[in-house]
C-alpha cells in the first residue's frame, strides 16, 4: 500500500487516479514491482490488504473509470 513500512498508502477509497500513477508495490521473488494505473478514474474499493499475499490474476482495486 505504501513505499515504506507504516507510510501513507499510494491510494485510498475515493482517490482520483490517472494513467501512470503508482497504486501499490508487489513483491515477487524478492523484487519490488510498482503497479501503475493504466486508466483515469476513482478508487471504489481496495481488495486484500497490506502484506497480504496475492496470486496472478487477483483483483487489487475496483476503479470507476472517468468519462
Secondary structure as UniProt FT lines:
FT   TURN            5..6
FT   TURN            13..14
FT   STRAND          16..17
FT   TURN            19..20
FT   STRAND          22..28
FT   TURN            29..30
FT   STRAND          31..36
FT   STRAND          41..46
FT   TURN            50..51
FT   TURN            56..57
FT   STRAND          61..65
//
